[in-house]
């Protein structure tokens, strides 16, 4: 029987925090929906 892969052991990401950071740093992000991968990667680099 097929079982889905478990989620990685990472806490959920606060998308509101990513959007706020992105807007403050000159990124163009939509008010809702998917956050572009380039923005998420930049946020992760900034917060690592």
SESEMAR-426082 format. One line per field, with one value per residue: residue number from 1; residue in one letter; x, y, z of N, C-alpha, C in turn. Coordinates in Angstrom, 3 decimals, padded with zeros to 6 digits. Layout:
# residues N
pagu <- [NUM,...]
palo <- [A,...]
n.x <- [X,...]
n.y <- [Y,...]
n.z <- [Z,...]
ca.x <- [X,...]
ca.y <- [Y,...]
ca.z <- [Z,...]
c.x <- [X,...]
c.y <- [Y,...]
c.z <- [Z,...]
This chain:
# residues 48
pagu <- [1,2,3,4,5,6,7,8,9,10,11,12,13,14,15,16,17,18,19,20,21,22,23,24,25,26,27,28,29,30,31,32,33,34,35,36,37,38,39,40,41,42,43,44,45,46,47,48]
palo <- [X,X,X,X,X,X,X,X,X,X,X,X,X,X,X,X,X,X,X,X,X,X,X,X,X,X,X,X,X,X,X,X,X,X,X,X,X,X,X,X,X,X,X,X,X,X,X,X]
n.x <- [000.843,000.553,002.091,002.077,004.968,006.495,006.287,009.058,011.108,010.638,009.679,006.485,006.354,006.134,004.278,003.345,005.339,007.443,006.439,006.268,008.979,009.989,008.686,009.734,012.306,012.370,011.294,008.876,005.928,002.949,-000.167,-001.469,-001.480,000.929,004.316,006.966,009.690,012.262,012.074,011.495,013.844,015.750,014.892,015.334,018.148,018.801,017.902,019.416]
n.y <- [-001.184,002.207,004.964,008.375,010.539,011.527,014.774,017.053,017.511,020.267,023.400,024.969,027.500,030.979,032.650,035.255,036.669,036.272,037.624,040.267,040.773,040.528,042.632,044.809,044.646,045.214,043.315,042.073,040.847,038.868,039.691,037.451,033.861,031.804,032.178,033.486,031.368,032.476,034.561,033.223,031.697,033.753,034.837,032.642,032.469,034.885,034.434,032.353]
n.z <- [000.000,-000.834,000.733,001.630,001.476,004.521,006.032,006.133,009.080,009.879,011.208,010.542,008.015,008.414,006.380,006.276,007.576,005.792,003.544,004.564,005.104,002.504,001.113,002.511,001.661,-001.002,-002.773,-005.083,-004.173,-004.238,-002.557,-001.592,-001.956,-003.696,-002.715,-004.539,-005.542,-005.636,-003.813,-001.420,-001.169,-000.880,001.535,003.212,003.025,004.242,006.821,007.817]
ca.x <- [000.000,001.323,001.947,002.756,006.197,006.248,006.817,010.346,011.018,010.847,008.467,005.795,006.899,005.196,004.282,003.154,006.660,008.219,005.911,006.671,010.412,010.191,008.260,010.687,013.588,012.233,010.777,007.479,005.222,001.501,-000.716,-001.821,-001.052,002.285,005.455,007.950,010.815,013.420,011.852,011.640,015.265,016.442,014.496,016.041,019.563,018.873,017.595,020.174]
ca.y <- [000.000,003.443,005.956,009.620,010.867,012.417,016.126,017.210,017.959,021.706,024.086,025.648,028.811,032.086,033.344,036.695,037.207,036.290,038.723,041.543,040.918,040.727,043.992,045.746,044.514,045.535,042.232,042.198,039.618,039.027,039.738,036.090,032.844,031.255,033.101,033.053,030.622,033.371,035.319,032.283,031.363,034.931,034.919,031.571,032.863,035.978,033.930,031.140]
ca.z <- [000.000,-000.962,001.801,001.250,002.187,005.664,005.913,006.826,010.469,009.938,011.644,009.447,007.680,008.563,005.093,006.505,007.899,004.547,002.717,005.170,004.861,001.067,000.762,003.115,000.976,-002.421,-003.610,-005.477,-003.810,-004.229,-001.197,-001.185,-002.912,-003.601,-002.646,-005.540,-004.972,-005.462,-002.578,-000.302,-001.050,-000.334,002.949,003.918,003.133,005.213,008.158,008.170]
c.x <- [000.889,001.041,002.671,004.021,005.867,006.857,008.156,010.139,011.374,009.561,007.786,006.352,005.799,005.229,004.067,004.495,007.533,007.757,006.353,008.153,010.665,009.817,009.242,012.036,013.473,011.765,009.306,006.792,003.724,000.975,-001.189,-001.406,000.398,003.342,006.485,009.169,012.032,013.294,012.056,013.108,016.059,016.141,015.233,017.524,019.734,018.715,018.367,021.409]
c.y <- [001.248,004.372,007.218,009.821,011.763,013.788,016.204,017.749,019.432,022.355,024.753,027.057,029.858,032.911,034.840,037.356,037.285,037.447,040.078,041.797,041.243,042.147,045.029,045.733,044.638,044.418,042.488,040.868,039.868,039.035,038.378,035.121,032.453,032.353,032.605,032.395,031.508,034.165,034.415,031.926,032.528,035.071,033.858,031.903,033.939,035.465,032.670,031.482]
c.z <- [000.000,000.207,001.368,002.072,003.379,005.408,006.626,008.236,010.593,010.420,010.454,009.249,007.806,007.277,005.245,006.819,006.649,003.668,003.258,004.922,003.395,000.648,001.302,002.398,-000.542,-003.334,-003.909,-005.182,-003.823,-002.792,-000.686,-002.276,-002.699,-003.582,-003.660,-004.888,-004.758,-004.165,-001.370,-000.085,-000.462,001.153,003.766,004.077,004.197,006.648,008.540,008.973]
